[in-house]
Structure formats: structure tokens, C-alpha cells
Amino acid sequence: MGGTQSKKGTRKPVSQPQKKGGTVTAIDRATLDLKNSRDRLSRYRAKLDKDVEKLAARAKTLHGEGKSKQALQLMRLRKNKLQEVDRVEQQLLSVLQLVDKIAEKKNEQEVIVAMKRGKDALQKMHDQMGIDDVLNLMD
């Protein structure tokens, strides 16, 4: 519809907004990936929790209706879901620990860089005022 009446090639190219800041480092990319994984795992854990609740409610209903065999099968499935929740929580804990370790190492690196700058500044000050200058001041 209307494809024959539209003009081809008259669209203006959309200019990309200029990016502010620097480049994305491998560490930044890894941190972002870990945080995305953390978010996905959290959503999956919440889904599993809802499934466990639904299975328990359905099993209770079936047991009340006298369908104990089906209720037992649902309880087995619920048990498997709970085990999956435990595995997901272990993975989530590992991801959180990695994110924290990366942040710690980044902070350590910043401290080391600051210490190096301080050492360099102190060395410049020592070079500007030598031992002879200090001895002359003391005389």
C-alpha cells in the first residue's frame, strides 16, 4: 500500500550523536557482561520461584481432588525446580564475587597509579633541592 507512490532515496541520513568519554576497555566490557548475567540470573531465579509456588498450589489442589499420583509428580517437579534455584543462586553468587573482585582490582590500580605520581612528584622536588642546598641552609 502506497509503495509505488513513495519516493526512494530522499531520506536524509541520520547523523550519529557524538559519543562522549573515552573508549570502552576490556575490563569495562567484562564488567558490563557480568552485570548483564547477574540481571538475567536474577530474573530467572524469580521465574523459578513463581513456578515453584504454582506447582505447590497445583499439587495441593490435585491432592484435595484425590489425584495423589499427579500431585506427587508435581512435587517431584517442584523439587527439581528448587534444586535449579540453588544452582542459579550459586552462579549468581559467583558472578557477584567476580564483579566485586574487578572493582577491587580497579581501585587497587588507581591507588598504585596515584602512588607512582606521588613518588614522581617527590623525586622532582628532591632533584630541585639537592643535598648541597640543604647543607648550605644549615650553615
KOLMI-440501 format. One record per atom (N, C-alpha, C): residue number from 1; residue in one letter; atom name; x, y, z. Coordinates in nm, 3 decimals. Layout:
n, res, atom, xx, yy, zz
NUM, A, CA, X, Y, Z
...
//
This chain:
n, res, atom, xx, yy, zz
1, M, N, 0.082, -0.117, 0.000
1, M, CA, 0.000, 0.000, 0.000
1, M, C, 0.087, 0.124, 0.000
2, G, N, 0.076, 0.202, -0.099
2, G, CA, 0.147, 0.327, -0.107
2, G, C, 0.292, 0.311, -0.145
3, G, N, 0.335, 0.189, -0.173
3, G, CA, 0.474, 0.165, -0.205
3, G, C, 0.513, 0.225, -0.338
4, T, N, 0.418, 0.237, -0.428
4, T, CA, 0.451, 0.291, -0.561
4, T, C, 0.456, 0.442, -0.559
5, Q, N, 0.397, 0.504, -0.460
5, Q, CA, 0.393, 0.649, -0.455
5, Q, C, 0.504, 0.708, -0.368
6, S, N, 0.572, 0.624, -0.296
6, S, CA, 0.677, 0.678, -0.209
6, S, C, 0.802, 0.707, -0.291
7, K, N, 0.875, 0.806, -0.246
7, K, CA, 0.997, 0.846, -0.315
7, K, C, 1.114, 0.770, -0.255
8, K, N, 1.195, 0.715, -0.340
8, K, CA, 1.310, 0.640, -0.293
8, K, C, 1.432, 0.729, -0.292
9, G, N, 1.513, 0.714, -0.190
9, G, CA, 1.640, 0.785, -0.184
9, G, C, 1.628, 0.930, -0.141
10, T, N, 1.515, 0.974, -0.089
10, T, CA, 1.501, 1.113, -0.048
10, T, C, 1.519, 1.131, 0.102
11, R, N, 1.544, 1.023, 0.171
11, R, CA, 1.563, 1.033, 0.315
11, R, C, 1.700, 1.091, 0.346
12, K, N, 1.702, 1.180, 0.441
12, K, CA, 1.829, 1.237, 0.483
12, K, C, 1.897, 1.138, 0.578
13, P, N, 2.026, 1.122, 0.562
13, P, CA, 2.094, 1.031, 0.654
13, P, C, 2.092, 1.089, 0.795
14, V, N, 2.063, 1.003, 0.888
14, V, CA, 2.057, 1.044, 1.028
14, V, C, 2.199, 1.046, 1.083
15, S, N, 2.239, 1.160, 1.134
15, S, CA, 2.375, 1.169, 1.187
15, S, C, 2.380, 1.105, 1.325
16, Q, N, 2.486, 1.034, 1.349
16, Q, CA, 2.505, 0.967, 1.477
16, Q, C, 2.549, 1.070, 1.579
17, P, N, 2.490, 1.067, 1.699
17, P, CA, 2.536, 1.161, 1.801
17, P, C, 2.679, 1.125, 1.842
18, Q, N, 2.757, 1.227, 1.866
18, Q, CA, 2.895, 1.202, 1.903
18, Q, C, 2.900, 1.145, 2.043
19, K, N, 2.983, 1.045, 2.059
19, K, CA, 2.996, 0.981, 2.188
19, K, C, 3.088, 1.063, 2.277
20, K, N, 3.046, 1.079, 2.399
20, K, CA, 3.128, 1.150, 2.495
20, K, C, 3.205, 1.049, 2.576
21, G, N, 3.320, 1.087, 2.622
21, G, CA, 3.400, 0.997, 2.703
21, G, C, 3.502, 0.925, 2.618
22, G, N, 3.565, 0.825, 2.679
22, G, CA, 3.671, 0.753, 2.610
22, G, C, 3.621, 0.624, 2.549
23, T, N, 3.715, 0.538, 2.528
23, T, CA, 3.682, 0.409, 2.469
23, T, C, 3.641, 0.311, 2.577
24, V, N, 3.576, 0.206, 2.536
24, V, CA, 3.535, 0.102, 2.628
24, V, C, 3.648, 0.000, 2.637
25, T, N, 3.699, -0.020, 2.756
25, T, CA, 3.809, -0.114, 2.775
25, T, C, 3.755, -0.255, 2.791
26, A, N, 3.845, -0.349, 2.785
26, A, CA, 3.807, -0.489, 2.803
26, A, C, 3.752, -0.511, 2.944
27, I, N, 3.807, -0.440, 3.040
27, I, CA, 3.759, -0.453, 3.178
27, I, C, 3.617, -0.400, 3.189
28, D, N, 3.590, -0.287, 3.125
28, D, CA, 3.456, -0.231, 3.127
28, D, C, 3.356, -0.326, 3.060
29, R, N, 3.398, -0.384, 2.947
29, R, CA, 3.311, -0.478, 2.875
29, R, C, 3.284, -0.601, 2.962
30, A, N, 3.387, -0.654, 3.028
30, A, CA, 3.370, -0.771, 3.114
30, A, C, 3.276, -0.739, 3.230
31, T, N, 3.293, -0.622, 3.289
31, T, CA, 3.206, -0.582, 3.399
31, T, C, 3.062, -0.570, 3.353
32, L, N, 3.042, -0.511, 3.238
32, L, CA, 2.907, -0.498, 3.183
32, L, C, 2.846, -0.635, 3.156
33, D, N, 2.924, -0.725, 3.096
33, D, CA, 2.874, -0.859, 3.068
33, D, C, 2.836, -0.932, 3.197
34, L, N, 2.919, -0.917, 3.299
34, L, CA, 2.888, -0.982, 3.427
34, L, C, 2.762, -0.925, 3.490
35, K, N, 2.745, -0.794, 3.480
35, K, CA, 2.625, -0.734, 3.537
35, K, C, 2.500, -0.775, 3.459
36, N, N, 2.513, -0.789, 3.327
36, N, CA, 2.401, -0.839, 3.247
36, N, C, 2.368, -0.982, 3.287
37, S, N, 2.471, -1.064, 3.308
37, S, CA, 2.449, -1.202, 3.352
37, S, C, 2.380, -1.204, 3.488
38, R, N, 2.425, -1.116, 3.577
38, R, CA, 2.363, -1.106, 3.709
38, R, C, 2.215, -1.076, 3.697
39, D, N, 2.180, -0.982, 3.610
39, D, CA, 2.041, -0.944, 3.593
39, D, C, 1.958, -1.059, 3.535
40, R, N, 2.016, -1.127, 3.435
40, R, CA, 1.946, -1.242, 3.375
40, R, C, 1.923, -1.352, 3.477
41, L, N, 2.026, -1.382, 3.557
41, L, CA, 2.013, -1.485, 3.659
41, L, C, 1.910, -1.447, 3.764
42, S, N, 1.904, -1.320, 3.799
42, S, CA, 1.805, -1.275, 3.898
42, S, C, 1.663, -1.292, 3.844
43, R, N, 1.645, -1.256, 3.718
43, R, CA, 1.512, -1.274, 3.657
43, R, C, 1.475, -1.422, 3.648
44, Y, N, 1.572, -1.507, 3.613
44, Y, CA, 1.546, -1.650, 3.603
44, Y, C, 1.511, -1.708, 3.740
45, R, N, 1.583, -1.663, 3.843
45, R, CA, 1.555, -1.712, 3.979
45, R, C, 1.414, -1.672, 4.021
46, A, N, 1.372, -1.549, 3.989
46, A, CA, 1.237, -1.504, 4.022
46, A, C, 1.133, -1.589, 3.949
47, K, N, 1.161, -1.621, 3.823
47, K, CA, 1.069, -1.706, 3.746
47, K, C, 1.059, -1.845, 3.808
48, L, N, 1.173, -1.900, 3.848
48, L, CA, 1.172, -2.032, 3.912
48, L, C, 1.094, -2.028, 4.043
49, D, N, 1.109, -1.922, 4.119
49, D, CA, 1.035, -1.909, 4.246
49, D, C, 0.885, -1.909, 4.221
50, K, N, 0.843, -1.835, 4.118
50, K, CA, 0.700, -1.834, 4.084
50, K, C, 0.652, -1.972, 4.042
51, D, N, 0.734, -2.041, 3.962
51, D, CA, 0.698, -2.175, 3.917
51, D, C, 0.684, -2.271, 4.036
52, V, N, 0.775, -2.260, 4.131
52, V, CA, 0.770, -2.346, 4.250
52, V, C, 0.641, -2.323, 4.327
53, E, N, 0.603, -2.196, 4.343
53, E, CA, 0.479, -2.165, 4.414
53, E, C, 0.357, -2.219, 4.340
54, K, N, 0.356, -2.203, 4.208
54, K, CA, 0.244, -2.253, 4.128
54, K, C, 0.234, -2.406, 4.136
55, L, N, 0.351, -2.472, 4.129
55, L, CA, 0.350, -2.619, 4.137
55, L, C, 0.299, -2.667, 4.272
56, A, N, 0.340, -2.600, 4.378
56, A, CA, 0.294, -2.640, 4.512
56, A, C, 0.143, -2.620, 4.525
57, A, N, 0.093, -2.509, 4.474
57, A, CA, -0.050, -2.482, 4.481
57, A, C, -0.128, -2.584, 4.399
58, R, N, -0.078, -2.613, 4.280
58, R, CA, -0.146, -2.710, 4.192
58, R, C, -0.143, -2.850, 4.254
59, A, N, -0.030, -2.887, 4.315
59, A, CA, -0.020, -3.019, 4.380
59, A, C, -0.118, -3.028, 4.496
60, K, N, -0.131, -2.921, 4.571
60, K, CA, -0.225, -2.921, 4.684
60, K, C, -0.369, -2.938, 4.635
61, T, N, -0.399, -2.869, 4.524
61, T, CA, -0.533, -2.879, 4.466
61, T, C, -0.560, -3.022, 4.419
62, L, N, -0.462, -3.080, 4.349
62, L, CA, -0.480, -3.217, 4.298
62, L, C, -0.493, -3.317, 4.413
63, H, N, -0.416, -3.297, 4.518
63, H, CA, -0.424, -3.387, 4.633
63, H, C, -0.563, -3.378, 4.698
64, G, N, -0.617, -3.256, 4.702
64, G, CA, -0.751, -3.236, 4.757
64, G, C, -0.856, -3.302, 4.670
65, E, N, -0.830, -3.313, 4.540
65, E, CA, -0.925, -3.376, 4.448
65, E, C, -0.908, -3.528, 4.447
66, G, N, -0.812, -3.578, 4.520
66, G, CA, -0.790, -3.721, 4.526
66, G, C, -0.695, -3.774, 4.419
67, K, N, -0.626, -3.688, 4.351
67, K, CA, -0.531, -3.728, 4.247
67, K, C, -0.389, -3.721, 4.304
68, S, N, -0.365, -3.812, 4.396
68, S, CA, -0.237, -3.810, 4.469
68, S, C, -0.119, -3.841, 4.380
69, K, N, -0.139, -3.929, 4.280
69, K, CA, -0.027, -3.966, 4.192
69, K, C, 0.021, -3.844, 4.112
70, Q, N, -0.073, -3.769, 4.058
70, Q, CA, -0.036, -3.649, 3.983
70, Q, C, 0.024, -3.543, 4.075
71, A, N, -0.031, -3.533, 4.196
71, A, CA, 0.023, -3.437, 4.293
71, A, C, 0.166, -3.474, 4.329
72, L, N, 0.194, -3.602, 4.342
72, L, CA, 0.330, -3.647, 4.374
72, L, C, 0.426, -3.613, 4.260
73, Q, N, 0.381, -3.629, 4.136
73, Q, CA, 0.465, -3.594, 4.022
73, Q, C, 0.496, -3.444, 4.021
74, L, N, 0.397, -3.363, 4.052
74, L, CA, 0.420, -3.219, 4.058
74, L, C, 0.517, -3.183, 4.170
75, M, N, 0.509, -3.255, 4.281
75, M, CA, 0.601, -3.228, 4.392
75, M, C, 0.745, -3.267, 4.354
76, R, N, 0.759, -3.372, 4.274
76, R, CA, 0.893, -3.409, 4.225
76, R, C, 0.947, -3.299, 4.132
77, L, N, 0.859, -3.252, 4.045
77, L, CA, 0.898, -3.143, 3.956
77, L, C, 0.936, -3.018, 4.037
78, R, N, 0.860, -2.991, 4.143
78, R, CA, 0.890, -2.878, 4.231
78, R, C, 1.027, -2.896, 4.295
79, K, N, 1.058, -3.018, 4.335
79, K, CA, 1.188, -3.045, 4.396
79, K, C, 1.301, -3.016, 4.296
80, N, N, 1.281, -3.058, 4.171
80, N, CA, 1.381, -3.029, 4.067
80, N, C, 1.397, -2.878, 4.046
81, K, N, 1.286, -2.807, 4.048
81, K, CA, 1.291, -2.661, 4.032
81, K, C, 1.367, -2.598, 4.149
82, L, N, 1.347, -2.649, 4.269
82, L, CA, 1.418, -2.595, 4.387
82, L, C, 1.569, -2.621, 4.374
83, Q, N, 1.604, -2.737, 4.322
83, Q, CA, 1.746, -2.766, 4.300
83, Q, C, 1.804, -2.670, 4.196
84, E, N, 1.727, -2.641, 4.094
84, E, CA, 1.771, -2.546, 3.991
84, E, C, 1.788, -2.406, 4.052
85, V, N, 1.698, -2.369, 4.144
85, V, CA, 1.710, -2.241, 4.213
85, V, C, 1.841, -2.235, 4.289
86, D, N, 1.877, -2.344, 4.356
86, D, CA, 2.004, -2.348, 4.430
86, D, C, 2.123, -2.330, 4.336
87, R, N, 2.119, -2.397, 4.220
87, R, CA, 2.229, -2.383, 4.123
87, R, C, 2.237, -2.239, 4.071
88, V, N, 2.123, -2.181, 4.043
88, V, CA, 2.120, -2.043, 3.993
88, V, C, 2.176, -1.948, 4.099
89, E, N, 2.141, -1.971, 4.224
89, E, CA, 2.192, -1.884, 4.331
89, E, C, 2.343, -1.898, 4.345
90, Q, N, 2.397, -2.017, 4.326
90, Q, CA, 2.542, -2.036, 4.329
90, Q, C, 2.608, -1.960, 4.214
91, Q, N, 2.549, -1.969, 4.095
91, Q, CA, 2.603, -1.895, 3.981
91, Q, C, 2.595, -1.745, 4.005
92, L, N, 2.485, -1.701, 4.062
92, L, CA, 2.467, -1.559, 4.091
92, L, C, 2.571, -1.511, 4.192
93, L, N, 2.597, -1.592, 4.292
93, L, CA, 2.700, -1.558, 4.390
93, L, C, 2.837, -1.547, 4.325
94, S, N, 2.868, -1.640, 4.235
94, S, CA, 2.996, -1.636, 4.164
94, S, C, 3.009, -1.509, 4.080
95, V, N, 2.903, -1.473, 4.011
95, V, CA, 2.904, -1.353, 3.928
95, V, C, 2.924, -1.229, 4.015
96, L, N, 2.853, -1.222, 4.126
96, L, CA, 2.867, -1.107, 4.216
96, L, C, 3.008, -1.097, 4.272
97, Q, N, 3.067, -1.211, 4.304
97, Q, CA, 3.205, -1.211, 4.354
97, Q, C, 3.301, -1.161, 4.247
98, L, N, 3.281, -1.203, 4.123
98, L, CA, 3.367, -1.156, 4.015
98, L, C, 3.355, -1.005, 3.994
99, V, N, 3.233, -0.954, 4.000
99, V, CA, 3.212, -0.811, 3.984
99, V, C, 3.284, -0.735, 4.096
100, D, N, 3.273, -0.787, 4.218
100, D, CA, 3.341, -0.722, 4.331
100, D, C, 3.492, -0.728, 4.317
101, K, N, 3.544, -0.842, 4.272
101, K, CA, 3.689, -0.855, 4.254
101, K, C, 3.741, -0.758, 4.149
102, I, N, 3.666, -0.744, 4.040
102, I, CA, 3.707, -0.650, 3.935
102, I, C, 3.709, -0.508, 3.990
103, A, N, 3.607, -0.473, 4.068
103, A, CA, 3.602, -0.338, 4.126
103, A, C, 3.719, -0.316, 4.222
104, E, N, 3.750, -0.418, 4.302
104, E, CA, 3.863, -0.407, 4.395
104, E, C, 3.994, -0.387, 4.321
105, K, N, 4.017, -0.467, 4.218
105, K, CA, 4.141, -0.455, 4.141
105, K, C, 4.151, -0.321, 4.071
106, K, N, 4.039, -0.269, 4.024
106, K, CA, 4.038, -0.139, 3.959
106, K, C, 4.078, -0.031, 4.061
107, N, N, 4.024, -0.041, 4.182
107, N, CA, 4.060, 0.055, 4.287
107, N, C, 4.207, 0.043, 4.324
108, E, N, 4.257, -0.080, 4.334
108, E, CA, 4.398, -0.101, 4.364
108, E, C, 4.486, -0.038, 4.256
109, Q, N, 4.446, -0.055, 4.132
109, Q, CA, 4.522, 0.001, 4.021
109, Q, C, 4.525, 0.153, 4.030
110, E, N, 4.412, 0.214, 4.064
110, E, CA, 4.407, 0.359, 4.077
110, E, C, 4.497, 0.407, 4.191
111, V, N, 4.500, 0.332, 4.302
111, V, CA, 4.586, 0.368, 4.414
111, V, C, 4.732, 0.359, 4.374
112, I, N, 4.768, 0.255, 4.302
112, I, CA, 4.907, 0.238, 4.259
112, I, C, 4.949, 0.350, 4.165
113, V, N, 4.860, 0.387, 4.073
113, V, CA, 4.890, 0.498, 3.982
113, V, C, 4.909, 0.628, 4.061
114, A, N, 4.824, 0.652, 4.160
114, A, CA, 4.836, 0.772, 4.242
114, A, C, 4.967, 0.771, 4.322
115, M, N, 5.005, 0.654, 4.373
115, M, CA, 5.131, 0.644, 4.447
115, M, C, 5.250, 0.671, 4.356
116, K, N, 5.243, 0.623, 4.233
116, K, CA, 5.352, 0.646, 4.137
116, K, C, 5.364, 0.796, 4.107
117, R, N, 5.251, 0.861, 4.087
117, R, CA, 5.254, 1.005, 4.062
117, R, C, 5.313, 1.081, 4.181
118, G, N, 5.274, 1.037, 4.301
118, G, CA, 5.328, 1.100, 4.421
118, G, C, 5.479, 1.080, 4.432
119, K, N, 5.525, 0.959, 4.400
119, K, CA, 5.669, 0.930, 4.403
119, K, C, 5.743, 1.016, 4.302
120, D, N, 5.684, 1.029, 4.184
120, D, CA, 5.748, 1.111, 4.080
120, D, C, 5.755, 1.258, 4.122
121, A, N, 5.648, 1.309, 4.183
121, A, CA, 5.647, 1.447, 4.228
121, A, C, 5.750, 1.468, 4.339
122, L, N, 5.760, 1.371, 4.429
122, L, CA, 5.860, 1.380, 4.537
122, L, C, 6.001, 1.376, 4.480
123, Q, N, 6.022, 1.293, 4.379
123, Q, CA, 6.153, 1.284, 4.316
123, Q, C, 6.191, 1.416, 4.250
124, K, N, 6.095, 1.481, 4.185
124, K, CA, 6.120, 1.612, 4.124
124, K, C, 6.159, 1.714, 4.229
125, M, N, 6.089, 1.709, 4.341
125, M, CA, 6.120, 1.803, 4.448
125, M, C, 6.260, 1.777, 4.503
126, H, N, 6.298, 1.653, 4.515
126, H, CA, 6.432, 1.618, 4.563
126, H, C, 6.538, 1.663, 4.462
127, D, N, 6.506, 1.647, 4.334
127, D, CA, 6.601, 1.689, 4.231
127, D, C, 6.619, 1.841, 4.231
128, Q, N, 6.513, 1.914, 4.256
128, Q, CA, 6.521, 2.060, 4.257
128, Q, C, 6.604, 2.110, 4.375
129, M, N, 6.589, 2.042, 4.487
129, M, CA, 6.665, 2.085, 4.604
129, M, C, 6.757, 1.969, 4.644
130, G, N, 6.884, 1.982, 4.613
130, G, CA, 6.980, 1.876, 4.639
130, G, C, 7.032, 1.881, 4.782
131, I, N, 7.118, 1.788, 4.813
131, I, CA, 7.176, 1.779, 4.947
131, I, C, 7.265, 1.901, 4.976
132, D, N, 7.333, 1.950, 4.875
132, D, CA, 7.420, 2.067, 4.892
132, D, C, 7.338, 2.190, 4.934
133, D, N, 7.217, 2.204, 4.875
133, D, CA, 7.130, 2.316, 4.912
133, D, C, 7.087, 2.307, 5.058
134, V, N, 7.059, 2.189, 5.102
134, V, CA, 7.018, 2.169, 5.241
134, V, C, 7.135, 2.199, 5.335
135, L, N, 7.253, 2.151, 5.299
135, L, CA, 7.370, 2.177, 5.382
135, L, C, 7.403, 2.326, 5.387
136, N, N, 7.389, 2.397, 5.276
136, N, CA, 7.411, 2.541, 5.273
136, N, C, 7.313, 2.614, 5.362
137, L, N, 7.189, 2.567, 5.366
137, L, CA, 7.087, 2.631, 5.451
137, L, C, 7.120, 2.610, 5.599
138, M, N, 7.175, 2.496, 5.631
138, M, CA, 7.205, 2.465, 5.771
138, M, C, 7.326, 2.544, 5.821
139, D, N, 7.414, 2.588, 5.735
139, D, CA, 7.536, 2.662, 5.775
139, D, C, 7.507, 2.802, 5.811
//
